[in-house]
Amino acid sequence: MRYLLILFFLSSSISAETFHRNPEFPVKGSMRTRVDFWKKVYTQITTEEGFIHDQNDLSVIYKKIRLSKNRRGRRAQSRKEKNIIRGLLRSIAKKDYKNLNKDETALETIIGKRSKKELYSMAKDVRIQYGLRDRYYRGLIRSYSYLKYIEKVFSDLKIPHELTYLPHVESSFNYHAYSKVGAAGIWQFMRSTARIYGLKVGYIVDERRDPLKATKAAARLLRDNHRLLKTWPLALTAYNHGPRSVSRAVKKVGTTEINEIIENYGGRRFGFASKNFYATFMATVEISENPEGYFPSFKKPKPYVFSSIILTKPYTLSQIKGELKLSDTLIKEYNPAIRKAAYRANLYLPKGFEFRIPVTEESKLSKIKVALSKIKDKFLGRKGGQSHIITKGESLYDISRIYKVSLSDIVRFNNIPNPSLIYAGMRVKIPGKKDTIPLIASRKITKKEVSKAPQIKAPAPKVVEPPKKIATAVVVKELNPKVNLESYHLELKKINKNTYQFRIETEETLGHFADWGGIKTQRIRNLNRLKYGRSIHMGQKLKISLNEDQHKKFLNERAEYHLSIQEDFYETFEIQGELTYTVKRGDNLTEILQELKLPYWLLRKNQPDGKLSDKLFVGQKIKYPKIATKGEETSQIPEES
């Protein structure tokens, strides 16, 4: 059966000349072709459709296809469709445009006359791009919740109005957006960058997901990129590719002109997504300035408005809900920065947190604030009454020594029928002096029994429910069995009275260590003789000075940090099998992670022994998970199928 190719013309539904252009955002030459391509992707085909196209010359669209309903079917379909085009291109090259069949003639109409070398090169560059019309439209609706606020922040910082549309490319304005490498929120901040720009990223609150607070950080980041790179096209490309990498590209090519860099820079990481980032952004700008022209039924929704209460002391969500009579759904809608951990456990929102609620008249708001101030918490501030996250190699006996609490009391208070049921990543509650310890055990658990009870890897056995008469016992909720700390090295080795040695783990910085210990970064630098500006690396050993309370805080906040990374990942993605990567000559671990678009912790966890060194050898087999998104995909440029 002959394969019929369909010709698509690249005329835009809205003429580019009708768009008022800011000269700081140029679209000329080959960039116009790229922008027009992405406008078609955003407005003409949905996520159920795709373009088979040339990845270098975006004026060449070979075919529009209807995609299979399931992911596996889409991958097989994509390979088949691309292989057909590749075969036709090679066939035309062999025939030198003579005696072409019907499909080859149709293809000639699209590509025109090309040399044999060009045809063989084009056969290697066939790509599929999924449509984004429906996803963009949902993002367009969501954007009007925050757009006025974003516009004001950007205007105050004298940042061009066009940049307010950047979240269309980053996240479709979805504050739940979370990438495989750990970027979160509508501005897709990584944890390390978020911290630099003043966003709090903890176990209870993650301000990257708060569109209002993250917008201020994004504006400052964009401004810094522009100060470094001098042009907005480069500043935007740096938002995706990194300012250092873009600086290298400028130096290598010898120009700040975006078109020349895209055409001539051959950096290994400067792939299709980076080359097209500015074009996708400009496509969304042109569409967003005139949404009715592309979506005739579009009507601007009302902006996001709210009342807020600044918490004068820590509160649990259950305490706040008791006074405000709000559902979890409504709280989540108005307070996206609150992580799911706060809903699962009796954890405290911090003092000073801005708790948002539906618009409420001032008199009623005042009454709510008074009612909250009168809440007396029988647990908060009590010596003990806290929780501890178990790390690899840590026993209940170790925990009892840290908190100066009886080992038997910890076992009974948490209803742990056997010490062997603990695992790295499990949270146990530490009883305070006023807590009633349930009489579950009839004898004391000894240090020897604990040391002989081996730790097991998650999934851990389910915690035994306590008898009904022991209402004061704390039932430890089981974590997602995939979320654990088995492959992490989070031990603190005591050197002297208040000094500990530890090994740097993945995604950790000096700033994190300072925050977790409640000390200054310079103090850590001085203790380790680290000059300002000197970098640190994973696996490096450092010393830190901590008193007793700081030691406890450091242990728990460090463990919570790594658990939160995993929890966020597994809430968004699921594992659908395993693949193998074979190390090639010239490979390094950083580039492999970038190519696979996976975080280091996940790749390490996926190895049979839970270990992954950066010292690779040619032919080495690295197991890596196949990832699928649970909800709506937010990436605007899907990876190659």
Protein Blocks (a to p, Z undefined) as FASTA:
>chain_A
ZZddddddfbdfbdfklpccdfklccehjllmmmmmmmmmmmmpcfkbccdddfklmmbc
fbdcdddfbfklmmmmmmmmmmmmmmmmmmmmmnnopaiafklmmmmmmnopadfklmmm
mmmmgccdddfklmmmmmmmmmmmmmmmmmmmmmmnopafklmmmmmmmnoopakbccfk
opacjkopafklmmmnopacdfkbccklmmklmmmmmmmmmmmmmmmnopaklmmmmmmn
opklmmmmmmmnopabfklmmmmmccfklcfklmmmmmmmmmmmmmmmmmmlmmmmbccd
ddddddddddfbdcdfklmmmmnopafklmmmmmmmbcfklmmpccdddehiacdddddd
fklmmmmmmmmmmpccfkgopagjiacdddehiafklmmmmnopafklmmmmnopabfkl
gcehiacddddfklccddfbfbdcdfklmmmmccddddddddddddfklmmbccdddddf
klccklpccbdcdfblmlccddddehiafklmmmmnopafklmmmmnopaehiacdehia
cdddddfklmmmmmmmmmmmmmmmmmmmmmmpccebjddddddehiafklmmmmnopafk
lmmmmpmnlpacfbdcehiacdddddddfblcfbfbdcdZZ
